[in-house]
Amino acid sequence: MRKSSLAVATAIVLLMACGPRGAPEAAPTAGRPAAAPASAQASAPPPTAPAAPTEVKYAFAPRLPMVPVYVAQEKGYFAEQALDVDFVPFLAGSNEMLVPMSKGELDVAAAGIGSGMVNAAVDGVVFRMVADQGQIAHGWSVYNLVVRSDVADKFRTVEDLRGTTGGVPALETGLSLPYTFYRITQAAGLTTPDGLQFANFTLVETPAGGQTDQLAMFQNKAQDWQLVVEPTPALFEDRGLGVRWKRTDEIVRDPIQAYTLLYGEYFLQNKPDAARRFMIAYLKGIRYFNDNIQTNPAEIYTITAKYTKVTEAMLERSQWAYYDPNGRMDVRSLQDQHDFWLAKGLIRKGIGDVNQLIDYSYLDAALAQLGTR
C-alpha cells in the first residue's frame, strides 16, 4: 500500500490539476449516459496477473464502509492479483470525484448514486457502478440515529420524534445520507404525503464541518436528534452528549444502497485487465469481512483502525454496513434514490433506468472464478 503524505486539500488540488487523460468517448445521446466501453461490457476469462504490478488509484477516505478494500489490502488479495493500490486521499464527496476519475487521477472509489453523479452522466461523463460497497439492510447499518443525552428518556418510539428538532448534514447535496434522512422522516410520519417536504418536526440542518459540528449541535442544544455515520454515535457517548438510539433499518424496512464500488472512465478504457483483477481481490475482501466480523472481530477492528484512525475500543461499539457476499447491489434502492432526487429537482434530467450506470461484467467474471454464495 502507498499513501500520499500530502495534506488532503493539496492532494485534491493536484488531482484536479494534473494526470494523463485517455481518448474521449463519443458524446452520449441527449439525456442518456454514454455506453460503457466494450471492455466494460464483454465478459472475459479469468485474467492472468502480469509480472510487474499494475498501479490502481483508490479514492481514499478514512470511513468504515470502505472496510472491504482495507481487508483486501491487508490480507494480500491485491498483491495476489499483481496490483499496487495507491490510497489517494480524497475527502470531497462523490459529486466531485468524477472529473479526476475521468482523467485517470483516480481509478476506483466508493460512492452512492448522488444527484451530481446522474447529472454528470447526462452531461457525458462515463463511470460505472460495478459492485456493492455497503447497504443498510438485514440488521446492518452505518447511518444511525443518536439522541441528546439530556432528552433521551423522551424517545421510545418513532412517534416520539414528532414535535422535536432533528437534523442531518448536507441536506441538499443529493447524496445517500440525506436521502436516508428523508426515508426515516417518511417512515416516521414527518413529511408531507408526497414525502418531499418535512412536517411535524423542526429541521435544523447540521453544518457540514464533520464530527466537530455534529457534537456542537448537541452541546449547544440546537437539536434533539441527528442522523450520523458510524462510528460517530460512539463518539457522542464518549463525550456524554448523546446516546445511540435506533438503526436506520429499524425504521426503514426496505434496504438502502448507501455506497457502491465505482470505476472511472480512464480505468474502464485503459486498464480493463486490472479492473477485472481488482474485482477478484475486492470480492475476497467482502467475504473475509463477512466471515470474520462476528466470529473474529478483533482482526477486523485492527485492520479498520489502521486506515480510519478510529480506536479499536470505539469500533467494538460501532455498527457496520451489510455487504452482499456476491457483490450485488440493491438496484431497487438505487432507482428509488434517482427518482427521489429527480422529484426534488436536484437531478436536472433523469436517465430513466439506473441499470444504464451499472456494469456487472467485472463482478460476473470474479464470481465465475470464486463461485457464488
C-alpha positions as CSV (number, residue, x, y, z in Angstrom):
1,M,0.0,0.0,0.0
2,R,1.1,3.5,-0.8
3,K,-0.4,6.5,1.0
4,S,0.1,10.1,-0.1
5,S,1.7,12.2,2.7
6,L,0.3,15.4,1.3
7,A,-2.4,17.3,3.1
8,V,-5.9,16.4,1.8
9,A,-6.5,19.8,0.4
10,T,-3.3,19.7,-1.5
11,A,-4.0,16.3,-2.8
12,I,-7.3,17.3,-4.1
13,V,-5.9,20.3,-5.9
14,L,-3.2,18.1,-7.5
15,L,-5.9,15.6,-8.5
16,M,-7.8,18.2,-10.3
17,A,-4.7,19.8,-12.0
18,C,-2.7,17.0,-13.5
19,G,-2.7,13.5,-14.8
20,P,-2.9,11.6,-18.0
21,R,-6.2,11.5,-20.0
22,G,-7.4,8.7,-22.2
23,A,-9.0,9.3,-25.5
24,P,-12.5,10.7,-25.1
25,E,-15.6,8.6,-25.9
26,A,-18.3,9.7,-28.3
27,A,-20.8,12.0,-26.7
28,P,-24.0,10.3,-25.5
29,T,-27.4,11.0,-26.9
30,A,-29.3,13.7,-25.1
31,G,-30.4,12.7,-21.7
32,R,-28.6,9.3,-21.6
33,P,-25.0,8.5,-20.5
34,A,-22.5,7.2,-23.0
35,A,-22.4,3.4,-23.4
36,A,-19.8,1.6,-21.4
37,P,-16.6,0.8,-23.3
38,A,-16.5,-2.6,-25.0
39,S,-14.1,-3.8,-22.3
40,A,-16.7,-3.0,-19.7
41,Q,-19.4,-4.9,-21.4
42,A,-17.8,-8.1,-22.6
43,S,-17.1,-10.9,-20.3
44,A,-13.6,-12.4,-20.3
45,P,-11.7,-15.4,-19.0
46,P,-10.0,-15.0,-15.6
47,P,-7.2,-12.5,-16.1
48,T,-3.6,-13.6,-15.8
49,A,-1.6,-11.4,-13.4
50,P,1.3,-9.6,-15.1
51,A,4.9,-9.8,-13.9
52,A,5.0,-6.2,-12.8
53,P,2.3,-4.8,-10.5
54,T,-0.3,-2.5,-12.1
55,E,-1.0,0.7,-10.2
56,V,-4.6,1.4,-9.2
57,K,-5.5,4.7,-7.6
58,Y,-8.2,4.3,-5.0
59,A,-10.0,7.4,-3.7
60,F,-9.3,7.0,0.0
61,A,-11.4,8.4,2.8
62,P,-11.0,7.0,6.3
63,R,-14.5,5.7,6.6
64,L,-16.0,2.4,7.9
65,P,-17.9,1.4,4.7
66,M,-14.6,1.1,2.8
67,V,-13.6,-1.8,5.0
68,P,-13.6,-4.5,2.2
69,V,-10.9,-2.6,0.5
70,Y,-8.9,-2.3,3.7
71,V,-9.2,-6.0,4.3
72,A,-8.3,-6.9,0.7
73,Q,-5.1,-4.8,1.1
74,E,-4.1,-6.2,4.5
75,K,-4.8,-9.8,3.6
76,G,-2.7,-9.5,0.4
77,Y,-5.5,-10.1,-2.0
78,F,-4.5,-7.1,-4.2
79,A,-0.9,-8.3,-4.2
80,E,-2.1,-11.8,-5.3
81,Q,-3.6,-10.0,-8.3
82,A,-0.4,-8.1,-9.1
83,L,-2.0,-4.8,-8.2
84,D,-0.3,-1.9,-6.4
85,V,-3.2,0.0,-4.8
86,D,-2.3,3.6,-4.2
87,F,-4.6,5.0,-1.5
88,V,-5.0,8.6,-2.7
89,P,-6.5,10.9,0.0
90,F,-9.8,12.3,-1.3
91,L,-12.3,13.7,1.2
92,A,-14.5,15.5,-1.2
93,G,-17.9,13.9,-2.0
94,S,-18.8,11.6,-4.8
95,N,-20.1,14.5,-6.8
96,E,-16.6,15.9,-7.0
97,M,-14.7,12.7,-7.8
98,L,-15.9,12.1,-11.3
99,V,-13.7,14.6,-13.1
100,P,-10.4,13.2,-11.7
101,M,-11.7,9.7,-12.3
102,S,-12.3,10.5,-16.0
103,K,-8.7,11.7,-16.3
104,G,-7.1,8.7,-14.6
105,E,-6.1,10.7,-11.5
106,L,-8.4,8.3,-9.6
107,D,-9.4,4.8,-10.8
108,V,-11.7,3.4,-8.2
109,A,-13.9,4.9,-5.5
110,A,-16.8,4.3,-3.1
111,A,-19.9,6.3,-3.9
112,G,-23.6,6.3,-3.7
113,I,-25.8,7.3,-6.6
114,G,-25.8,11.0,-5.9
115,S,-27.7,13.6,-7.9
116,G,-24.4,15.1,-9.1
117,M,-23.4,11.7,-10.5
118,V,-26.6,11.4,-12.5
119,N,-26.2,15.0,-13.8
120,A,-22.6,14.2,-14.8
121,A,-23.7,11.1,-16.6
122,V,-26.3,13.1,-18.6
123,D,-23.5,15.5,-19.4
124,G,-21.5,12.7,-20.9
125,V,-19.1,11.7,-18.1
126,V,-18.5,8.0,-18.2
127,F,-18.4,5.8,-15.0
128,R,-20.0,2.6,-13.8
129,M,-21.2,1.2,-10.6
130,V,-19.7,-2.2,-10.5
131,A,-20.4,-3.8,-7.1
132,D,-21.9,-3.3,-3.7
133,Q,-19.9,-1.3,-1.2
134,G,-22.3,-1.1,1.7
135,Q,-26.1,-1.4,2.3
136,I,-28.4,-0.6,5.1
137,A,-30.2,-4.0,5.4
138,H,-30.6,-7.2,7.3
139,G,-29.7,-5.7,10.7
140,W,-26.7,-3.9,9.5
141,S,-26.5,-0.1,9.2
142,V,-23.8,2.6,9.1
143,Y,-26.3,5.5,9.1
144,N,-28.0,5.7,12.5
145,L,-29.8,8.0,14.9
146,V,-28.5,9.5,18.1
147,V,-30.5,11.5,20.6
148,R,-29.2,14.1,23.0
149,S,-28.4,12.6,26.4
150,D,-30.5,15.1,28.5
151,V,-33.7,14.3,26.5
152,A,-33.0,10.6,25.7
153,D,-35.7,9.5,28.1
154,K,-38.4,11.1,25.9
155,F,-37.6,8.9,22.9
156,R,-39.1,5.4,23.0
157,T,-40.8,5.0,19.6
158,V,-40.6,6.8,16.3
159,E,-43.8,8.6,17.2
160,D,-41.8,10.5,19.8
161,L,-39.9,12.3,17.0
162,R,-43.0,14.4,16.4
163,G,-42.6,18.0,17.7
164,T,-38.9,17.6,18.2
165,T,-35.8,19.1,16.5
166,G,-33.7,16.9,14.3
167,G,-31.2,17.2,11.5
168,V,-28.6,15.8,9.2
169,P,-25.6,17.4,7.3
170,A,-25.6,18.2,3.5
171,L,-29.3,18.0,3.1
172,E,-29.3,19.4,-0.5
173,T,-26.4,17.5,-1.9
174,G,-28.4,14.7,-3.2
175,L,-26.3,12.0,-1.5
176,S,-27.3,8.8,0.2
177,L,-27.1,10.2,3.8
178,P,-29.7,12.9,3.3
179,Y,-31.8,10.5,1.2
180,T,-31.8,8.2,4.2
181,F,-32.9,11.1,6.4
182,Y,-35.8,11.6,4.1
183,R,-36.7,7.9,4.2
184,I,-36.6,8.0,8.0
185,T,-38.8,11.0,8.2
186,Q,-41.2,9.5,5.7
187,A,-41.5,6.3,7.8
188,A,-42.0,8.3,11.0
189,G,-44.8,10.5,9.5
190,L,-42.6,13.6,9.5
191,T,-43.2,14.6,5.9
192,T,-46.0,15.8,3.6
193,P,-48.0,13.0,1.9
194,D,-45.7,13.1,-1.2
195,G,-42.7,12.6,1.0
196,L,-40.9,15.6,-0.4
197,Q,-41.3,18.2,2.3
198,F,-40.8,17.9,6.1
199,A,-43.7,18.2,8.6
200,N,-44.5,17.7,12.2
201,F,-40.9,18.4,13.5
202,T,-38.4,21.2,13.3
203,L,-35.5,20.7,10.9
204,V,-32.1,22.2,12.0
205,E,-29.6,21.2,9.4
206,T,-26.2,20.0,10.8
207,P,-23.3,22.1,9.4
208,A,-21.0,20.2,7.0
209,G,-18.0,20.5,9.2
210,G,-17.8,16.9,10.3
211,Q,-17.9,15.5,13.8
212,T,-16.9,18.7,15.5
213,D,-20.0,20.5,14.2
214,Q,-22.2,17.4,15.0
215,L,-21.0,17.4,18.6
216,A,-21.5,21.1,18.8
217,M,-25.2,20.8,17.8
218,F,-25.9,18.7,20.9
219,Q,-23.6,20.7,23.1
220,N,-25.5,23.8,22.2
221,K,-28.8,22.0,22.4
222,A,-29.7,23.1,18.9
223,Q,-31.0,19.6,18.0
224,D,-32.7,16.8,19.9
225,W,-31.6,14.1,17.5
226,Q,-29.3,13.6,14.5
227,L,-28.7,11.1,11.7
228,V,-25.0,10.4,11.6
229,V,-22.4,8.0,10.1
230,E,-20.7,5.3,12.1
231,P,-18.7,5.4,14.3
232,T,-20.0,8.9,15.4
233,P,-22.6,7.5,17.8
234,A,-19.9,6.0,20.0
235,L,-18.1,9.4,20.0
236,F,-21.3,11.1,21.2
237,E,-21.5,8.5,24.0
238,D,-17.8,9.0,24.9
239,R,-18.4,12.8,25.3
240,G,-21.6,12.3,27.3
241,L,-23.5,14.4,24.8
242,G,-25.7,11.7,23.1
243,V,-26.8,8.1,23.1
244,R,-27.3,5.7,20.2
245,W,-31.0,5.3,19.6
246,K,-32.1,3.4,16.5
247,R,-30.5,1.9,13.5
248,T,-32.0,3.1,10.2
249,D,-33.2,-0.4,9.3
250,E,-35.3,-0.5,12.5
251,I,-37.3,2.4,11.0
252,V,-37.0,2.0,7.2
253,R,-37.8,-1.6,6.2
254,D,-36.6,-1.6,2.6
255,P,-32.8,-1.9,2.0
256,I,-30.9,1.3,1.2
257,Q,-27.8,1.1,-1.1
258,A,-25.6,3.6,0.7
259,Y,-22.3,3.0,-1.3
260,T,-21.3,1.3,-4.5
261,L,-17.9,0.5,-5.9
262,L,-17.3,2.9,-8.8
263,Y,-14.9,2.5,-11.8
264,G,-14.0,5.6,-13.7
265,E,-13.7,6.3,-17.4
266,Y,-9.9,6.1,-17.7
267,F,-9.8,2.8,-15.7
268,L,-12.5,1.3,-17.8
269,Q,-10.8,2.2,-21.1
270,N,-7.2,1.8,-20.3
271,K,-6.9,-0.8,-17.5
272,P,-9.6,-3.4,-18.2
273,D,-7.5,-6.3,-17.1
274,A,-6.6,-4.5,-13.8
275,A,-10.3,-3.8,-13.4
276,R,-11.1,-7.5,-13.5
277,R,-8.3,-8.4,-11.1
278,F,-9.3,-5.6,-8.7
279,M,-12.8,-7.1,-8.5
280,I,-11.5,-10.5,-7.6
281,A,-9.5,-9.1,-4.7
282,Y,-12.3,-6.9,-3.7
283,L,-14.9,-9.7,-3.6
284,K,-12.5,-11.7,-1.5
285,G,-12.2,-8.7,0.9
286,I,-16.0,-8.6,1.2
287,R,-16.2,-12.3,2.0
288,Y,-13.4,-12.2,4.5
289,F,-15.2,-9.4,6.3
290,N,-18.5,-11.2,6.3
291,D,-16.9,-14.4,7.6
292,N,-15.0,-12.8,10.4
293,I,-16.8,-9.7,11.7
294,Q,-18.8,-11.8,14.2
295,T,-16.5,-14.8,14.8
296,N,-13.1,-13.0,14.7
297,P,-14.0,-9.3,15.1
298,A,-10.7,-8.3,16.7
299,E,-8.8,-8.7,13.4
300,I,-11.4,-6.6,11.6
301,Y,-11.1,-3.9,14.2
302,T,-7.3,-3.9,14.0
303,I,-7.4,-3.5,10.2
304,T,-10.1,-0.8,10.2
305,A,-8.3,1.1,13.0
306,K,-5.2,1.3,10.8
307,Y,-6.9,3.0,8.0
308,T,-9.5,5.1,9.8
309,K,-7.6,6.1,12.9
310,V,-10.6,5.1,15.0
311,T,-9.7,3.3,18.1
312,E,-10.5,-0.4,18.3
313,A,-12.5,0.2,21.5
314,M,-14.7,2.6,19.6
315,L,-15.0,0.2,16.7
316,E,-16.2,-2.5,19.1
317,R,-19.3,-0.3,19.8
318,S,-19.9,0.6,16.2
319,Q,-22.4,-0.7,13.6
320,W,-21.3,-1.9,10.2
321,A,-22.8,-2.0,6.7
322,Y,-24.2,-5.1,5.1
323,Y,-22.2,-6.4,2.1
324,D,-23.8,-8.8,-0.3
325,P,-21.5,-11.9,-0.4
326,N,-21.8,-11.9,-4.2
327,G,-21.3,-8.2,-4.6
328,R,-24.8,-7.5,-5.9
329,M,-26.3,-4.0,-5.4
330,D,-29.9,-3.3,-4.4
331,V,-30.9,-1.9,-7.8
332,R,-34.4,-1.0,-6.5
333,S,-32.9,1.3,-3.9
334,L,-30.6,2.9,-6.5
335,Q,-33.6,3.5,-8.7
336,D,-35.6,5.0,-5.8
337,Q,-32.8,7.4,-5.0
338,H,-32.6,8.5,-8.6
339,D,-36.4,9.0,-8.7
340,F,-36.5,10.8,-5.4
341,W,-33.8,13.4,-6.2
342,L,-35.4,13.9,-9.6
343,A,-38.7,14.7,-7.9
344,K,-36.8,17.1,-5.6
345,G,-35.3,18.9,-8.5
346,L,-31.7,18.1,-7.7
347,I,-31.4,15.9,-10.8
348,R,-31.7,18.2,-13.8
349,K,-32.8,15.4,-16.2
350,G,-33.3,11.8,-15.3
351,I,-31.7,8.8,-17.1
352,G,-34.8,6.6,-16.6
353,D,-33.4,3.2,-15.8
354,V,-30.4,3.3,-13.4
355,N,-29.2,0.0,-14.9
356,Q,-27.6,2.1,-17.6
357,L,-25.0,3.1,-15.0
358,I,-24.3,-0.5,-13.8
359,D,-21.8,-2.9,-15.3
360,Y,-21.7,-6.3,-13.7
361,S,-19.3,-7.8,-16.2
362,Y,-16.3,-7.5,-13.9
363,L,-18.3,-8.9,-10.9
364,D,-19.6,-11.8,-13.1
365,A,-16.0,-12.7,-14.1
366,A,-14.9,-12.7,-10.5
367,L,-17.9,-14.9,-9.5
368,A,-17.0,-17.3,-12.3
369,Q,-13.6,-17.7,-10.7
370,L,-14.5,-17.6,-7.0
371,G,-18.0,-19.1,-7.1
372,T,-21.3,-17.7,-5.7
373,R,-22.6,-17.9,-2.2
